[in-house]
Amino acid sequence: MKNIFQFPVKLTAVSEGMTSLHDFLKTSYNEKKEWVTESIAFLKDFSQMEEEFRQELTKKNEFCICLEGEMVSEKEVLSRPMEENY
């Protein structure tokens, strides 16, 4: 069996390669960890908004609809001028 490495292999070259690989993996892990943390925070914010929306609906005990970003009750909708289609 023939040896494919030229000896002596410089230990510093191997050490530098391992250090750069370690730094790369550490940086990649930290970036992914930050992305996952931000994604979880976004989903928590979204679920909190949904929960507040549901609580608002149950407080009023009447039918509501969201029009142009504003919660409007059934009475308000019916009191607005409506377009007639024939």
C-alpha positions as CSV (number, residue, x, y, z in Angstrom):
1,M,0.0,0.0,0.0
2,K,1.4,3.3,-1.1
3,N,1.3,6.3,1.3
4,I,-0.4,9.2,-0.4
5,F,0.7,11.8,2.1
6,Q,4.1,13.4,1.8
7,F,5.7,13.1,5.2
8,P,6.3,14.9,7.4
9,V,2.8,16.4,7.3
10,K,2.9,19.8,8.8
11,L,0.9,19.8,12.0
12,T,0.3,23.6,11.7
13,A,-1.4,23.1,8.3
14,V,-3.8,20.5,9.8
15,S,-4.3,22.6,12.9
16,E,-5.2,25.7,10.8
17,G,-7.6,23.7,8.6
18,M,-9.4,22.4,11.7
19,T,-9.6,25.8,13.2
20,S,-11.1,27.4,10.1
21,L,-13.6,24.5,9.8
22,H,-14.5,25.0,13.5
23,D,-15.0,28.7,13.0
24,F,-17.1,28.2,9.9
25,L,-19.4,25.6,11.6
26,K,-19.7,27.9,14.7
27,T,-20.7,30.9,12.6
28,S,-23.2,28.9,10.6
29,Y,-24.7,27.5,13.8
30,N,-25.0,31.0,15.3
31,E,-26.7,32.4,12.1
32,K,-29.2,29.5,12.0
33,K,-29.9,29.9,15.7
34,E,-30.6,33.6,15.3
35,W,-32.9,32.9,12.3
36,V,-34.9,30.3,14.3
37,T,-35.2,32.6,17.3
38,E,-36.5,35.4,15.0
39,S,-39.0,33.1,13.3
40,I,-40.3,31.9,16.7
41,A,-40.7,35.5,17.9
42,F,-42.6,36.3,14.7
43,L,-44.9,33.3,15.2
44,K,-45.5,34.3,18.8
45,D,-46.4,37.8,17.8
46,F,-48.8,36.5,15.1
47,S,-50.5,34.1,17.5
48,Q,-50.8,36.9,20.1
49,M,-52.5,39.2,17.5
50,E,-54.9,36.4,16.6
51,E,-55.7,35.8,20.3
52,E,-56.4,39.5,20.8
53,F,-58.6,39.5,17.8
54,R,-60.6,36.6,19.2
55,Q,-60.9,38.3,22.6
56,E,-62.2,41.4,20.9
57,L,-64.8,39.5,19.1
58,T,-66.0,37.7,22.2
59,K,-66.2,41.0,24.2
60,K,-68.7,42.6,21.9
61,N,-71.0,39.6,21.7
62,E,-72.1,40.7,18.3
63,F,-71.1,39.9,14.7
64,C,-68.0,41.9,13.6
65,I,-66.0,42.1,10.5
66,C,-62.6,43.6,9.7
67,L,-62.9,46.4,7.1
68,E,-59.8,48.2,6.0
69,G,-58.0,47.1,9.2
70,E,-60.8,48.2,11.6
71,M,-63.2,46.1,13.5
72,V,-66.7,47.1,12.5
73,S,-69.9,45.8,14.1
74,E,-72.9,44.5,12.3
75,K,-74.9,47.6,13.2
76,E,-72.3,49.9,11.7
77,V,-72.1,47.9,8.5
78,L,-75.8,48.0,8.0
79,S,-76.0,51.7,8.7
80,R,-73.5,52.6,6.0
81,P,-74.7,53.5,2.5
82,M,-74.7,50.4,0.3
83,E,-74.4,50.0,-3.4
84,E,-77.5,48.7,-5.2
85,N,-77.0,46.2,-8.0
86,Y,-79.9,45.5,-10.3
